[in-house]
Amino acid sequence: MEALRPGDPRRVGGHRLLGRLGAGGMGMVYLGRSPGGMLVAVKVVHPHLVEDPDFRARFRREAAAARAVSGAFTAPVVDADPEAALPWLATAYLPGVPLDQAVPLPVPAVLALGAGLAEALVSIHRAGVVHRDLKPSNVILAPDGPRVIDFGIAHAADAAAVTRTGSAVGSPGFIAPEQARGAPTGPAADVFSLGAVLVFAATGASPYGHGPPHVLIYRAVHERPRLGGVTDLALRAVAESCLDPDPARRPSPGELLRALAPHVPPSGDLHGVGWLPAALGERIAQAGTDIPEPPPTGIATVAAPGRRRFLVVGGAAAAVALGTGGIAALVRTMGGDPPAGPAARTPAASPAASAAPPPMRDGKVLWRRPSGDTYLVSAPAVATGAVFVGSEKGNLLAFDARTGRPRWTYKAAQRITTGPATAAGIVYVLSQDGVLHAVDARTGRLKWQRTVGDTQADPIAAGGLVYSGGAAGHALDAAGGAVRWRGSAAARTPAATDGTVYVPGEKRLVAHDAATGRTRWTYPSPKGVQDTAAAHGLVCFADFQGEQVHAVDARTGRRRWTFDIGETATSRPVITREAVFAADYGGKVSALDPATGTMRWQVQLEGQIQENPVVAGGVLYVPSGAYSNGGVYALDAATGRKVWRFQVDEGVESSPAVAGGIVYTGCKDGYLYALDARGGSGTATG
């Protein structure tokens, strides 16, 4: 648990706050003590959710329904105020160990746990509530038995997230396929999640493996669950029935309870820790023994949470985070907890990386500026002496590249969904309604716009054309927006070089003549194609399962080589004459020979790598820590030596841009940062 910060409220309703437990996509979670002395988890929603005019009504309905839930294996809702400036909800605080910190469990304990969770779902569904985010961190192994938490306001958040981001609430690796697709969900979605939780409890991994959110969602929608680690026949049968892709074929919680009841310990008692391994029982008994005293009396009413987003700290605090943020189906997570599971493997360092290097310096912040968003995930672009970023609120922002002084703001009708592209004094961005906006880089005035359809692919501008994705890839005249040609659908961001556009499709890479759209070649990739890079005669991409990096001859479309990256890759490779750089989600960066794909060096960084590295001036800049403890590493491109690191408490889910000796990056504290490319100590201004 973390101490309260200066901007935190000291009292919410009648509950006196003791400290911070964590945060999630819906808001901040505090440990509090009720007027009667009961320990409670107080959950205060993010301000942006209140911007949805219907949110309070949904919150009121969900909170009332949640208070009607009563069951031995649930955490009761004890208080709520939908009419507060920032609505809040209080549940009983459950000291214990979150399931995600207690795995793997022996099979008998997993089967007994399944009975308790099924009974919890019976109670929740009887009250008319669907959880929608059942995952290991929402299961507490408490001294008096397992408990399901955070079922109170999931639907209120769900609708708000759909309104704001066009995505669905849930946790990748545990979300049902219909929920990932944005289809209506009911109790069967919770049953699917229960099955995934039981697989995790037995194996330490989701039935869809490890990896970044969009990869896990893709697997849930398109692939069968991975149950090779589930060797017990009874548990495997339960998991297979719960994880059926057809909601109509999944068992009800009541049917599950009847099937699992025979596996409850002979005493018939889950109300304790006797059904768990002894060492885990001791950990559970020790949980919650360090509750702090209340801080000195401060403000008496709820205040708006600070701008900074913090993920959940260790211990039972991790289990009471407030829901998850929206997820763009098959593409991107918009906040919330990273998929639970074992830490990424750390490879042996290469000789170059293991030699005694000079100490790594701290990154120097030249300036920072607020974006107006709770967090900033847009990749910046630099041109005409300005740096451009898009925002969740639909703003395209321009700042002076040297000083950070705001230049102008362009307002789109809906949120900006892609990073900007620039060419010939124009900035191009796509908004959620499928509109491509061409904005004058100097004045911020709209030059033209065209509806190109829904796409998660960033636009690219080259050779007098701007390319966008969607159901039919558009090549538009960059100056006026006229359609030059339509080609292959772009599932991810394409690349363009030397008169050719390389379009990543769902299961193939297609090369089009940039002037005419004529197909030059097609490279099949049954496992899909992620963001594509093209330079120096190569086209490189990671497949959609993130297991291999592919290098294709840019002229002929023939395979040059593939590299088994070992962990799930989600970022675009970087191609130079000297090397191809590939990063995986676990934080590993590899430098590969561009001719053969053999590894030259490899280093392990802290934090997840979800966005694209860039190279400039012999330095590889790598964004790390997509969820927390984020930053940017500067690596010597020749050796992999860590030159400097910029670090922030929040995550970095933005690819950097480099120009004029400055590195620009957006962070999840809502700020755009300008860093000295040479590194060195410094303090943020602005």
C-alpha positions in Angstrom: 0.0 0.0 0.0 1.2 3.5 -0.8 0.8 6.6 1.4 -1.7 9.3 0.5 -0.3 12.0 -1.7 -0.9 15.8 -1.3 -3.6 15.9 -3.9 -5.6 13.0 -2.5 -8.8 13.4 -0.5 -8.6 12.5 3.2 -12.2 11.6 3.5 -14.7 10.2 1.0 -18.3 10.3 2.2 -18.0 9.3 5.8 -14.9 7.1 5.2 -11.6 8.2 6.4 -8.8 7.3 4.0 -5.7 5.5 5.1 -3.7 5.1 1.9 -3.6 4.2 -1.8 -4.3 0.7 -2.9 -3.9 1.2 -6.6 -5.6 2.3 -9.7 -7.3 0.9 -12.8 -9.1 2.1 -15.9 -12.0 3.4 -13.9 -10.3 5.3 -11.1 -8.3 5.4 -7.9 -8.7 2.9 -5.1 -8.1 3.9 -1.5 -8.0 1.9 1.8 -10.4 3.6 4.2 -12.1 3.1 7.5 -15.9 3.5 7.8 -17.5 5.6 10.6 -18.1 2.3 12.4 -14.5 1.2 12.1 -14.8 -1.3 9.2 -12.0 -1.4 6.7 -13.2 -0.6 3.2 -11.8 -0.3 -0.3 -13.1 3.1 -1.6 -13.1 3.4 -5.4 -13.3 6.9 -6.9 -14.0 7.1 -10.6 -11.8 9.0 -13.1 -13.1 12.5 -14.1 -13.3 11.6 -17.8 -16.0 9.0 -17.1 -18.2 11.6 -15.6 -18.1 13.5 -18.9 -20.4 10.8 -20.3 -23.9 12.3 -19.5 -25.4 8.8 -19.0 -22.6 7.5 -16.7 -24.2 8.5 -13.4 -27.5 6.8 -14.2 -25.6 3.6 -15.1 -23.5 3.9 -12.0 -26.6 4.3 -9.9 -28.2 1.2 -11.3 -25.1 -1.0 -11.1 -24.3 0.1 -7.6 -27.8 -0.7 -6.4 -27.7 -4.1 -8.1 -24.3 -4.8 -6.6 -25.6 -4.1 -3.1 -28.2 -6.8 -3.7 -25.5 -9.4 -4.2 -25.1 -11.6 -1.1 -23.0 -14.7 -1.1 -20.3 -16.5 0.8 -17.7 -15.9 -1.8 -18.2 -12.3 -2.8 -17.1 -8.9 -1.3 -20.1 -6.9 -0.2 -20.8 -3.4 -1.4 -21.3 -1.3 1.7 -21.7 2.3 0.5 -21.9 4.3 -2.7 -22.6 7.9 -3.9 -23.5 8.2 -7.6 -24.3 12.0 -7.1 -20.8 13.0 -5.7 -18.7 15.3 -7.9 -16.7 12.1 -8.6 -19.0 9.1 -8.0 -17.5 6.5 -5.6 -18.3 3.1 -4.2 -17.0 1.3 -1.1 -16.7 -2.5 -0.6 -15.5 -4.5 2.3 -11.7 -4.6 2.3 -10.5 -8.2 2.1 -7.0 -8.8 3.4 -5.5 -11.8 1.7 -3.5 -12.9 -1.3 -4.7 -12.2 -4.8 -4.9 -15.3 -6.9 -2.4 -13.9 -9.4 0.2 -14.0 -6.7 -0.5 -17.5 -5.5 -0.1 -19.7 -8.5 0.3 -22.4 -9.5 -2.0 -24.3 -7.1 -2.3 -28.1 -6.8 -5.2 -29.6 -8.8 -7.4 -30.4 -5.8 -7.2 -26.7 -4.6 -8.0 -25.5 -8.2 -11.1 -27.7 -8.4 -12.3 -26.5 -4.9 -11.6 -22.9 -5.9 -13.7 -23.5 -9.0 -16.7 -24.5 -6.8 -16.3 -21.3 -4.7 -16.1 -19.1 -7.8 -19.1 -20.8 -9.4 -21.1 -20.2 -6.3 -20.0 -16.5 -6.3 -21.2 -16.2 -9.9 -24.6 -17.7 -9.0 -25.0 -15.0 -6.3 -23.8 -12.2 -8.7 -26.0 -13.3 -11.6 -29.0 -13.8 -9.3 -28.8 -10.1 -8.5 -28.9 -9.2 -12.2 -25.2 -8.3 -12.4 -22.7 -9.5 -14.9 -19.1 -9.2 -13.7 -17.5 -8.7 -17.1 -13.9 -8.6 -15.7 -13.4 -11.8 -13.7 -9.6 -12.4 -13.7 -7.0 -13.7 -11.2 -6.4 -10.3 -9.5 -10.1 -10.0 -8.9 -10.1 -13.2 -6.8 -8.8 -12.8 -3.2 -7.7 -15.8 -1.2 -8.8 -14.5 2.1 -8.5 -16.0 5.6 -12.2 -16.9 5.4 -12.1 -18.3 1.9 -11.9 -17.2 -1.7 -13.8 -14.0 -2.7 -14.7 -12.4 -6.0 -14.4 -8.7 -6.0 -15.0 -5.7 -8.4 -18.4 -6.8 -9.7 -20.1 -3.5 -8.7 -19.8 -1.1 -11.5 -18.3 -3.0 -14.4 -21.3 -2.3 -16.7 -21.3 1.4 -16.0 -17.6 1.5 -17.0 -18.3 -0.7 -20.0 -20.8 1.6 -21.6 -18.6 4.7 -20.8 -15.6 3.0 -22.3 -17.5 2.1 -25.5 -18.7 5.7 -25.7 -15.2 7.1 -25.2 -13.0 4.6 -27.1 -15.2 2.3 -29.1 -13.9 -0.7 -27.1 -15.0 -3.1 -24.5 -14.2 -3.6 -20.9 -12.3 -6.8 -20.0 -8.9 -8.2 -19.4 -7.0 -9.8 -22.3 -6.3 -13.4 -21.7 -9.5 -13.8 -19.7 -12.1 -12.0 -21.8 -14.7 -14.0 -23.8 -14.5 -13.9 -27.6 -17.9 -12.2 -27.9 -16.9 -9.5 -25.4 -13.6 -8.9 -27.3 -15.6 -8.4 -30.5 -17.9 -5.8 -28.8 -21.0 -8.0 -29.1 -23.6 -8.1 -26.3 -22.4 -10.1 -23.3 -24.3 -11.9 -20.6 -23.6 -14.4 -17.8 -21.9 -16.8 -20.2 -19.0 -14.3 -20.6 -18.3 -14.7 -16.9 -18.3 -18.5 -17.2 -15.7 -18.2 -20.0 -13.6 -16.0 -17.7 -14.0 -18.5 -14.8 -12.6 -21.2 -17.0 -9.6 -19.1 -18.0 -9.0 -18.2 -14.3 -9.0 -21.9 -13.4 -6.4 -22.7 -16.1 -4.3 -19.8 -14.7 -4.6 -21.1 -11.2 -3.3 -24.5 -12.3 -0.6 -23.4 -14.7 0.4 -19.8 -13.9 -0.6 -18.8 -17.4 -3.8 -17.7 -19.3 -5.1 -20.3 -21.7 -4.0 -17.9 -24.4 -0.4 -17.7 -23.3 1.6 -14.5 -22.6 1.9 -11.4 -24.7 0.6 -7.9 -25.3 -3.1 -7.3 -25.1 -4.0 -7.3 -28.7 -2.2 -10.6 -29.3 -4.1 -12.3 -26.4 -7.4 -10.9 -27.7 -6.6 -12.1 -31.3 -6.0 -15.6 -29.9 -9.2 -15.6 -27.9 -11.2 -14.8 -31.0 -9.4 -16.9 -33.6 -7.7 -19.7 -31.8 -8.4 -22.6 -29.4 -7.3 -22.3 -25.8 -3.9 -23.8 -24.9 -4.6 -26.5 -22.4 -1.4 -28.5 -22.7 -0.4 -27.7 -19.1 -3.8 -29.0 -17.7 -3.1 -32.7 -17.3 -5.9 -33.5 -14.8 -8.9 -34.9 -16.8 -11.6 -33.5 -14.5 -10.1 -30.0 -14.6 -9.5 -30.1 -18.3 -13.1 -31.1 -18.9 -14.3 -28.2 -16.8 -12.0 -25.8 -18.6 -13.0 -27.0 -22.1 -16.7 -26.5 -21.3 -16.2 -23.0 -19.9 -13.9 -21.9 -22.8 -16.3 -23.0 -25.6 -16.3 -20.2 -28.2 -20.1 -20.5 -28.4 -21.7 -18.8 -25.4 -24.8 -21.0 -25.8 -22.8 -24.2 -25.2 -21.1 -23.1 -22.0 -22.5 -24.4 -18.7 -24.3 -22.1 -16.3 -22.7 -21.3 -13.0 -25.2 -23.6 -11.3 -24.3 -26.5 -13.5 -20.6 -25.8 -12.8 -21.2 -25.7 -9.1 -22.9 -29.1 -9.2 -20.0 -30.6 -11.2 -17.4 -29.2 -8.9 -19.1 -29.7 -5.6 -17.7 -33.2 -5.2 -14.2 -31.8 -5.3 -14.6 -29.5 -2.2 -12.6 -30.8 0.7 -14.1 -33.6 2.7 -14.9 -31.2 5.5 -17.1 -29.3 3.0 -15.5 -26.1 4.2 -13.8 -23.5 2.0 -14.2 -20.9 4.8 -10.6 -21.0 5.8 -7.2 -21.9 4.4 -7.1 -25.6 5.1 -7.8 -26.4 1.4 -4.7 -24.6 0.3 -1.0 -25.4 0.6 0.3 -24.7 4.1 2.9 -22.1 3.1 0.2 -20.1 1.2 -2.1 -20.4 4.2 0.6 -18.7 6.3 0.9 -15.9 3.8 -2.8 -15.3 3.8 -2.9 -15.3 7.6 -0.2 -12.6 7.6 -1.9 -10.4 5.0 -3.5 -7.2 6.3 -1.5 -7.0 9.5 0.2 -3.7 8.6 -2.9 -1.4 8.3 -1.6 2.2 8.9 -3.2 4.7 11.2 -5.2 7.4 9.6 -3.2 10.5 8.5 -3.9 13.9 10.1 -7.3 15.3 9.4 -7.4 17.0 6.0 -10.1 18.0 3.5 -13.5 16.6 4.4 -14.9 15.8 1.0 -13.8 13.9 -2.1 -11.4 15.7 -4.3 -10.6 14.9 -7.9 -7.8 12.3 -8.2 -4.5 13.6 -9.3 -3.5 13.4 -13.0 -1.0 10.7 -12.5 -2.1 7.1 -13.1 -0.6 4.4 -10.8 -1.0 0.7 -11.3 -1.5 -1.7 -8.4 1.1 -2.3 -5.7 2.0 -5.6 -4.3 0.0 -7.8 -1.8 -3.7 -7.7 -1.5 -3.7 -4.2 -2.8 -3.3 -5.6 -6.3 -6.6 -7.3 -6.0 -8.8 -4.3 -5.3 -7.9 -2.2 -8.3 -10.9 -0.6 -9.8 -11.8 -2.5 -13.0 -9.9 -2.2 -16.2 -9.8 0.3 -19.0 -11.3 -0.2 -22.5 -9.5 -2.4 -24.9 -9.6 -1.8 -28.7 -10.5 -5.3 -29.9 -7.6 -7.1 -31.4 -5.4 -4.0 -31.3 -4.6 -2.0 -28.2 -5.2 -1.8 -24.5 -6.3 1.5 -23.1 -5.1 1.1 -19.6 -5.6 -1.4 -16.7 -3.5 -4.2 -15.5 -1.0 -6.0 -17.8 -1.7 -9.7 -18.3 -0.7 -11.6 -15.2 1.9 -14.3 -15.4 5.6 -15.2 -14.9 8.2 -12.5 -15.7 9.8 -12.6 -19.2 12.9 -14.7 -19.6 16.1 -12.9 -19.3 18.6 -14.0 -21.9 22.3 -14.3 -21.4 23.9 -11.0 -22.4 26.0 -10.9 -25.5 29.7 -10.2 -25.2 29.2 -6.7 -26.3 26.5 -6.1 -23.8 28.2 -7.8 -20.9 31.5 -5.9 -21.1 32.0 -3.3 -18.4 30.4 -0.2 -20.0 30.3 3.3 -18.7 27.5 3.8 -16.2 24.1 4.6 -17.7 23.1 8.2 -17.4 19.7 9.7 -16.6 17.7 11.2 -19.4 17.6 15.0 -19.4 14.1 16.6 -19.7 14.2 19.9 -21.7 10.5 20.6 -21.3 7.2 18.9 -20.8 3.7 20.1 -21.7 0.2 18.8 -20.7 -1.9 17.3 -23.5 -5.2 17.8 -21.6 -5.7 14.1 -21.5 -5.5 11.8 -18.4 -2.8 9.9 -20.3 -1.1 10.4 -23.7 -0.5 7.5 -26.0 -0.2 9.2 -29.4 3.1 8.9 -31.1 4.4 12.4 -31.8 5.5 13.6 -35.2 7.9 16.4 -35.9 7.9 18.8 -38.9 8.2 22.5 -39.7 9.7 23.3 -36.3 6.7 21.8 -34.4 5.8 18.6 -32.7 2.3 17.2 -33.2 0.4 14.7 -31.0 -3.2 13.5 -31.1 -5.4 13.2 -28.0 -8.2 11.0 -26.6 -10.4 14.1 -26.5 -10.2 14.5 -30.3 -7.5 17.3 -30.3 -4.5 17.5 -32.6 -2.0 19.6 -30.7 1.0 21.5 -32.1 3.9 22.6 -29.9 7.0 24.5 -30.7 9.6 21.8 -31.1 12.4 23.8 -29.2 10.5 25.5 -26.4 7.3 23.5 -26.1 5.2 26.6 -26.4 1.7 25.7 -27.7 1.1 26.8 -31.3 -2.4 25.6 -32.1 -5.1 23.0 -31.4 -7.3 21.4 -34.1 -10.5 19.8 -32.8 -11.9 16.6 -34.5 -15.4 15.4 -33.9 -14.2 12.2 -32.2 -11.0 11.1 -30.5 -7.8 10.8 -32.5 -7.0 7.1 -32.9 -3.6 7.2 -34.7 -0.3 8.9 -34.5 0.1 11.8 -36.9 1.9 11.7 -40.2 3.5 14.7 -41.9 4.5 15.7 -45.4 4.8 19.0 -47.3 3.4 21.2 -44.5 0.4 19.0 -43.8 -0.4 16.9 -40.7 -2.6 13.8 -41.3 -4.5 12.0 -38.5 -7.4 9.6 -38.3 -10.3 9.9 -35.9 -12.6 7.3 -34.4 -15.4 8.0 -36.9 -13.1 6.8 -39.7 -12.3 10.4 -41.0 -8.8 11.2 -42.3 -8.0 14.9 -41.4 -5.4 16.9 -43.4 -4.4 19.9 -41.2 -2.2 22.8 -42.2 1.0 22.3 -40.1 1.6 26.0 -39.7 -1.9 27.3 -38.9 -3.9 24.3 -37.6 -6.6 24.9 -40.1 -8.3 22.0 -41.9 -7.3 21.7 -45.5 -9.4 18.7 -46.4 -11.0 15.6 -44.9 -12.2 12.3 -46.2 -14.0 9.3 -44.7 -11.9 6.2 -45.2 -13.6 3.8 -42.8 -12.6 2.3 -39.5 -8.9 1.5 -39.2 -6.3 1.1 -36.5 -3.5 1.7 -39.0 -1.6 4.9 -38.8 -1.6 7.0 -42.0 1.7 7.3 -43.8 2.6 10.0 -46.3 5.2 9.7 -49.0 5.7 10.6 -52.7 2.7 13.0 -52.8 0.3 10.4 -51.5 -1.1 9.6 -48.1 -2.1 6.0 -47.4 -4.7 4.8 -44.9 -6.1 1.4 -43.9 -9.6 0.3 -43.5 -11.7 -2.2 -45.3 -10.2 -0.9 -48.6 -6.8 0.7 -48.3 -6.9 4.2 -49.7 -4.2 6.0 -51.5 -5.1 9.7 -51.5 -3.6 12.8 -53.1 -1.7 14.3 -50.3 -2.5 17.9 -51.3 -6.3 17.6 -52.0 -7.5 14.3 -50.8 -8.7 12.8 -54.1 -8.6 9.0 -54.3 -5.8 7.9 -56.5 -6.4 4.2 -56.0 -7.8 1.6 -53.6 -5.9 -1.5 -52.7 -5.6 -4.2 -50.0 -7.2 -3.7 -46.6 -4.6 -2.7 -44.0 -4.9 -4.5 -40.7 -1.9 -2.6 -39.3 0.3 0.3 -40.3 1.8 0.0 -43.8 5.2 1.1 -45.1 6.3 2.9 -48.2 9.7 3.3 -49.9 11.2 3.4 -53.4 7.8 3.7 -55.2 6.2 0.7 -53.4 3.6 0.6 -50.6 3.7 -2.5 -48.4 0.3 -3.2 -46.9 0.0 -5.7 -43.9 -3.2 -7.7 -44.3 -4.7 -10.1 -41.9 -2.7 -13.1 -43.3 -0.6 -11.7 -46.0 1.7 -8.8 -46.9 0.9 -7.1 -50.2 3.2 -4.9 -52.2 1.5 -2.2 -54.4 2.9 0.1 -57.0 2.7 3.5 -55.3 1.6 5.3 -58.4 -1.0 2.9 -59.8 -1.9 0.5 -57.0 -1.0 -2.5 -59.1 -0.1 -5.5 -57.0 3.6 -6.3 -57.4 3.7 -9.4 -55.1 2.0 -11.1 -52.2 3.8 -12.7 -49.3 1.7 -15.2 -47.3 1.8 -15.1 -43.5 -0.8 -17.5 -42.0 -0.1 -16.1 -38.5 -0.8 -12.5 -39.6 1.2 -9.3 -40.2 1.9 -6.6 -37.7 3.2 -3.0 -38.3 5.6 -3.2 -41.2 9.0 -1.5 -41.8 10.7 -1.1 -45.2 14.2 0.2 -46.0 17.4 -0.8 -47.7 15.9 -3.5 -49.8 14.1 -5.3 -46.9 10.5 -5.4 -45.6 10.3 -6.6 -42.0 7.4 -7.4 -39.7 6.5 -9.6 -36.7 3.7 -12.1 -37.3 0.5 -11.4 -35.4 1.3 -14.1 -32.8 4.5 -12.2 -32.2 6.7 -15.4 -32.4 8.8 -14.6 -35.4 10.3 -11.6 -37.2 10.1 -12.0 -41.0 12.5 -10.4 -43.5 11.2 -10.2 -47.1 13.0 -9.0 -50.2 11.4 -5.7 -51.0 11.7 -6.2 -54.8 10.7 -9.8 -55.2 8.6 -10.6 -52.1 10.7 -13.7 -51.4 11.6 -14.7 -47.9 15.1 -13.7 -46.8 15.0 -15.0 -43.3 13.0 -15.4 -40.1 14.1 -14.9 -36.5 12.5 -16.7 -33.6 12.3 -13.9 -31.1 11.5 -16.2 -28.1 8.8 -13.9 -26.6 5.8 -12.1 -28.1 6.8 -9.2 -30.3 4.4 -6.4 -30.8 6.4 -3.5 -32.1 7.6 -2.7 -35.6 11.2 -3.7 -36.4 13.7 -1.0 -37.3 15.8 -1.4 -40.4 19.2 0.3 -41.0 22.1 -0.6 -43.3 23.9 -2.1 -40.4 21.2 -4.0 -38.5 17.6 -4.9 -38.1 16.4 -4.2 -34.5 13.5 -6.2 -33.0 12.0 -5.8 -29.5 9.7 -8.2 -27.7 7.0 -7.5 -25.2 9.1 -9.0 -22.3 11.6 -6.1 -22.7 14.3 -7.9 -24.8 15.9 -6.0 -27.7 17.8 -7.9 -30.4 20.1 -6.6 -33.2 20.1 -8.8 -36.2 22.3 -9.1 -39.3 20.2 -7.7 -42.1 21.6 -10.2 -44.6 21.2 -13.4 -42.6 19.0 -12.6 -39.5 21.7 -13.9 -37.1 21.8 -12.2 -33.8 24.6 -9.6 -33.2 23.7 -8.5 -29.7 20.8 -8.7 -27.3 19.9 -6.8 -24.1 17.2 -7.1 -21.5 15.4 -3.9 -20.5 13.0 -3.3 -17.6 9.3 -3.1 -18.4 7.2 -4.2 -21.4 7.9 -2.9 -24.9 4.7 -2.4 -26.8 5.5 0.5 -29.1 8.0 1.1 -31.9 11.7 1.9 -31.3 13.4 4.5 -33.5 17.0 5.0 -34.6 18.8 8.3 -35.0 22.5 9.2 -35.0 23.7 5.7 -34.1 21.4 5.5 -31.1 18.3 3.2 -30.7 15.6 4.8 -28.6 13.3 2.2 -27.1 10.0 3.0 -25.2 9.5 0.7 -22.2 7.0 0.1 -19.4 3.7 0.2 -21.2 1.8 0.1 -17.9 4.0 1.5 -15.1 7.6 2.4 -14.4 7.9 3.6 -17.9 10.5 5.5 -19.8 12.7 5.6 -22.8 16.1 3.8 -23.1 18.9 5.1 -25.4 21.0 2.2 -26.6 24.2 2.3 -28.6 23.0 0.8 -31.9 26.4 -0.9 -32.6 26.8 -2.6 -29.2 23.5 -2.5 -27.3 25.2 -0.5 -24.4 22.7 1.4 -22.3 23.6 5.0 -22.8 20.8 6.7 -20.8 17.3 6.2 -19.5 14.4 8.6 -18.9 12.0 7.2 -16.4 8.5 8.2 -15.2 6.2 6.5 -12.6 3.5 5.9 -15.2 3.7 3.9 -18.4 4.9 4.9 -21.8 2.6 3.7 -24.6 3.9 6.1 -27.2 6.6 5.6 -29.9 9.2 8.3 -29.6 10.2 10.8 -32.4 13.7 12.2 -32.8 14.6 15.5 -34.5 17.2 18.2 -34.0 18.9 16.4 -31.1 15.6 16.1 -29.2 13.6 13.0 -28.3 9.9 13.5 -28.0 7.6 11.0 -26.2 4.1 11.0 -24.7 3.6 9.4 -21.3 0.6 8.1 -19.4 0.8 11.0 -17.0 -0.8 13.1 -19.8 2.3 15.0 -20.7 4.4 15.3 -23.8 8.1 15.3 -22.9 11.1 16.7 -24.8 14.4 14.9 -23.9 18.0 15.8 -24.7 19.1 13.1 -27.1 22.6 13.2 -25.5 21.2 12.4 -22.0 22.4 13.9 -18.8 20.5 15.1 -15.7 17.8 17.6 -15.9 14.5 18.8 -14.6 11.2 19.1 -16.4 9.9 22.6 -17.1 6.3 23.6 -17.9 
